[in-house]
Structure formats: structure tokens, C-alpha cells
Amino acid sequence: MSNKMGVMRVPLVVANWKMHKTLMEAQAFVEAFLPQVEEIPIEVAIAPPFTALSTISMILRSSRSRVLLAAQNVHFAPSGAYTGEVSPQMLQDLGCRYVIVGHSERREHFGEDDPLINKKLIASLEHDLIPILCVGETLEERRIGATYRVLERQLVADLKGLTKEQASRLVIAYEPVWAISTGETASLEDAEQGACFIRRLIRGLYDEETSESLRVQYGGSVKSENAYELMALPDVDGLLVGGASLDPLAFARIVQAAAQAKH
Ligand code: PGA
């Protein structure tokens, strides 16, 4: 698990349920899932819809589980007249450790741009939430050879004003948009190159220590069949899993494969 500077990067596998599961379904998932991952030596987090955060938080606490709670979105303000939004304090209060920020579905369907994502990152970090910042190129951008330009543009804008200490706490998920929910996973080479590019860019923006301590995930059609080989890549420290995280046993297999790959 340690890299070339001897820094430990604890692997992190996150379930992003998106807009799925009623409260009953969420409870049933957690009850089936927790016994499968009790002894797992990596970090695992579940990002349910807001409606299930409180219930899952209580189950995790009462069962003393090491599984962590994540939110799928956050507003940047501490409170105020923002109908329908949820603040970093509210998430922290519920016991969330992580929050997904800048997912491509939020960029595409809800008009989130880099300056807004930047505000969300700063607000989350100020309230001890660890942002999982999602970046990635569309198919069109990949076709015209703009992949790394896009990653650079997103990261430079999203991280604007973040201190070195703040940047080293981040998790960055490389999620090629064309691989999300399509069943078409990036090749191992593309996943490693994307993760490696992100780390190099962070080194340029900050320094080697920051880039070596920052965790980079891969996301986009991860399943139990490809989790091991993706996690075996040197620059991939974790996985952000959508569709395949909806089934407790399938997600447990992914977590187990990820743990095996890093040990
Ligand atoms: P997917 O989603 O695993 O269903 O492709 C990943 C994500 O959107 O984070």
C-alpha cells in the first residue's frame, strides 16, 4: 500500500447509489452487505440518496461498522435560503466522512460548473468532509484528443485557492464520462494513464509530497470482473462504483477484489 515516497494511501472503494433505493431497500442492502466486509483492511463508503443517510448512519453506528458514510452532493453555504439544498454542517452532523463533488451527472444535468465545484470543495474541507472530486472527459473530447486538456482545465479550476494541506486530503476520481453507466470500462492503460496524469498535475500545482499522499480513484462501469485488475494499477487507489454497487453481494465482491489487489 505504500508508494515510492513511502506514503501510505489507504485504498477507498465507494458505492454511489445515485437516485436509487427507498429506505427499506437501503436498510436491506446494509444488513446484507455489512457481514461481508467486516474484516476488510481498506476503506469502504456508501453514498446513498440524502433520504437514507440518517438511517444508514444509525445502522453503521449501532453495529460499530468500519464502513463509512458519504453524501452524493452538498451546498457550499453553511445555511440559508437555498430550497432543496443540504449544507456541509448537516452532512457532518449525520456522520458523513466523504462527499462526492462535481460528478459528471451533476455537471451535465444540473449545470454545475468549475467555480461552483470549487466553492463546494472549500466548504466541505472546512467542515471536515473529504470531497471525492470527479473529473473526466466526454467521448467527444476523447475523440478529438482533448482528454488531458480537459482534466487539466477541470482540476486547475476546481482546486483554485486550495492550500497544499487541503489538496492532500482530497480524493480525486478519474471518471471518463463515456464509461459511466455504459458497461464500457476504460482500458487498464487508459485508467492508469488518467490516474497518473492527475497525480502529475497535482505535483505541478503543489509538490511531490501532496501528489503522493492524494488518493486517486477510477470510476466508470466498475464490476466484480474488473475490480481486481483496476485496483492492481499502481496509480489507482480506489474505485467509485455506480450500478454494480446496488447489489450487496456484487458490491462486496468488488470490495474484496480491491482489498486483495492492494495486499
Ligand atoms: P457506473 O457509475 O459504475 O454505473 O458506471 C459510476 C459513477 O457514476 O460514479
Residues whose N, C-alpha, C, O or C-beta is under 5 A from the ligand:
A	BS01	PGA	N16 A179 I180 S181 T182 G219 G220 S221 V222 L240 V241 G242 G243 A244
